[in-house]
């Protein structure tokens, strides 16, 4: 099922900011702030996302979820809370189910979280789960070919 809004369930906690130069966030992108306090697409593959900021459609200007923001625009974004259901952008090449976790792809999109084993000084490997998990998919999507697609997710 497709939706025409990014926030599907949850209490709206909208804020706004100014899009930094050379940025064109789409509704459904994970966002961050730069050193000037302007809004940028979240960077850093697998990096921490706290708080979870998600671009939403600029419905105040009659825009839809397919309309990107431009550099210098006033951007509307949602400050997500655990349990919120949002329509995020799933990266190309991903195949996910509701049993998976999602993390930041580093380009505003989400991808399947894969735990990494850590081996310290010859000791046994230990699997760690840092706080970079953002959400869980609420549907199965096989996006192993094609561009980014929207996926219904629950923020964790």
C-alpha positions as CSV (number, residue, x, y, z in Angstrom):
1,X,0.0,0.0,0.0
2,X,1.3,3.4,-0.8
3,X,0.7,6.5,1.2
4,X,0.6,10.2,0.3
5,X,2.1,11.4,3.6
6,X,5.4,10.6,5.4
7,X,4.0,10.5,9.0
8,X,1.6,7.6,9.0
9,X,1.0,7.1,12.7
10,X,2.2,9.1,15.7
11,X,1.7,12.6,17.1
12,X,3.0,15.2,14.8
13,X,6.1,16.9,16.2
14,X,7.0,19.2,13.3
15,X,9.8,21.6,13.1
16,X,11.3,23.6,10.3
17,X,14.7,24.8,9.3
18,X,16.7,26.0,6.3
19,X,18.2,23.6,3.8
20,X,22.0,23.9,3.5
21,X,23.6,24.7,0.2
22,X,24.1,21.8,-2.3
23,X,21.3,19.8,-0.5
24,X,18.1,18.5,-2.1
25,X,16.3,16.4,0.6
26,X,13.2,14.5,-0.3
27,X,10.4,13.8,2.1
28,X,11.3,10.5,3.8
29,X,15.0,11.3,4.0
30,X,16.8,11.1,7.4
31,X,18.2,14.5,8.2
32,X,20.8,16.1,10.4
33,X,22.1,19.6,11.1
34,X,25.4,21.0,10.0
35,X,27.8,23.3,12.0
36,X,25.7,26.3,10.9
37,X,22.5,24.7,12.2
38,X,21.2,24.3,8.7
39,X,19.5,21.1,7.6
40,X,21.4,18.5,5.6
41,X,20.7,14.9,4.4
42,X,22.0,12.5,7.1
43,X,25.5,11.3,6.2
44,X,27.7,8.6,7.6
45,X,26.8,5.1,6.5
46,X,25.6,3.3,9.7
47,X,26.2,6.4,11.7
48,X,24.2,7.4,14.8
49,X,20.9,9.2,14.1
50,X,19.8,11.0,17.3
51,X,17.4,12.5,17.3
52,X,15.7,10.9,14.3
53,X,14.8,13.8,12.0
54,X,12.7,12.9,8.9
55,X,11.8,15.3,6.0
56,X,8.1,15.5,5.5
57,X,6.1,16.8,2.6
58,X,5.7,20.6,2.5
59,X,1.9,20.4,2.5
60,X,1.7,24.0,3.6
61,X,2.9,24.9,0.0
62,X,0.8,22.2,-1.7
63,X,3.8,19.9,-2.2
64,X,3.6,16.1,-2.2
65,X,6.0,13.4,-0.9
66,X,7.7,13.2,-4.3
67,X,8.6,16.9,-4.3
68,X,12.2,17.6,-3.2
69,X,13.3,20.6,-1.2
70,X,16.0,22.9,-2.7
71,X,19.0,24.6,-1.1
72,X,17.8,27.6,0.9
73,X,14.2,26.4,1.2
74,X,12.4,26.3,4.5
75,X,12.1,22.6,5.2
76,X,9.4,20.8,7.3
77,X,10.6,17.8,9.3
78,X,9.3,15.5,11.9
79,X,11.2,14.7,15.1
80,X,10.4,11.0,15.4
81,X,9.7,9.1,18.6
82,X,9.8,5.4,19.3
83,X,6.6,3.8,17.9
84,X,6.0,6.4,15.2
85,X,5.2,4.9,11.8
86,X,6.9,6.7,8.9
87,X,7.3,6.3,5.2
88,X,11.1,6.2,4.8
89,X,13.3,5.8,1.7
90,X,14.8,2.3,1.4
91,X,18.1,2.2,-0.5
92,X,18.6,0.3,-3.7
93,X,19.9,-3.2,-3.3
94,X,18.1,-4.0,-0.1
95,X,15.8,-6.9,0.6
96,X,14.1,-6.5,4.0
97,X,11.3,-8.1,6.1
98,X,9.6,-7.1,9.4
99,X,12.2,-9.2,11.2
100,X,15.0,-6.9,10.1
101,X,16.4,-3.6,11.5
102,X,17.2,-0.5,9.5
103,X,20.1,1.9,9.8
104,X,21.2,5.0,8.0
105,X,22.7,4.4,4.5
106,X,24.6,7.7,4.8
107,X,22.6,9.4,2.0
108,X,19.3,10.0,3.8
109,X,18.0,6.6,3.0
110,X,17.8,3.5,5.2
111,X,19.3,0.1,4.6
112,X,19.3,-3.3,6.3
113,X,21.3,-3.2,9.6
114,X,24.0,-5.9,9.8
115,X,25.6,-6.5,13.2
116,X,29.3,-6.6,13.1
117,X,31.5,-9.0,15.2
118,X,34.2,-7.3,17.2
119,X,37.4,-9.2,18.1
120,X,39.5,-7.5,20.8
121,X,43.1,-8.7,21.4
122,X,42.5,-12.3,20.3
123,X,39.4,-12.8,22.5
124,X,36.3,-14.4,21.2
125,X,34.2,-12.3,18.8
126,X,31.3,-10.5,20.4
127,X,28.4,-9.1,18.3
128,X,27.5,-5.6,19.3
129,X,24.5,-3.5,18.5
130,X,25.3,0.2,18.7
131,X,22.6,2.9,18.8
132,X,22.6,3.3,15.0
133,X,19.5,1.2,14.5
134,X,16.8,3.7,13.4
135,X,13.7,1.6,12.6
136,X,12.1,-1.7,11.7
137,X,10.3,-2.3,8.5
138,X,6.6,-3.0,8.8
139,X,6.5,-4.7,5.4
140,X,8.6,-6.9,3.2
141,X,10.3,-5.2,0.2
142,X,12.8,-6.7,-2.2
143,X,14.5,-3.7,-3.7
144,X,17.5,-5.5,-5.2
145,X,17.1,-3.6,-8.5
146,X,16.0,-0.1,-9.2
147,X,16.2,3.1,-7.2
148,X,15.2,4.0,-3.7
149,X,11.6,3.0,-2.8
150,X,9.4,4.1,0.1
151,X,8.9,1.6,3.0
152,X,6.5,1.8,6.0
153,X,8.7,1.7,9.1
154,X,8.4,1.9,12.9
155,X,10.9,4.0,14.7
156,X,12.7,2.1,17.5
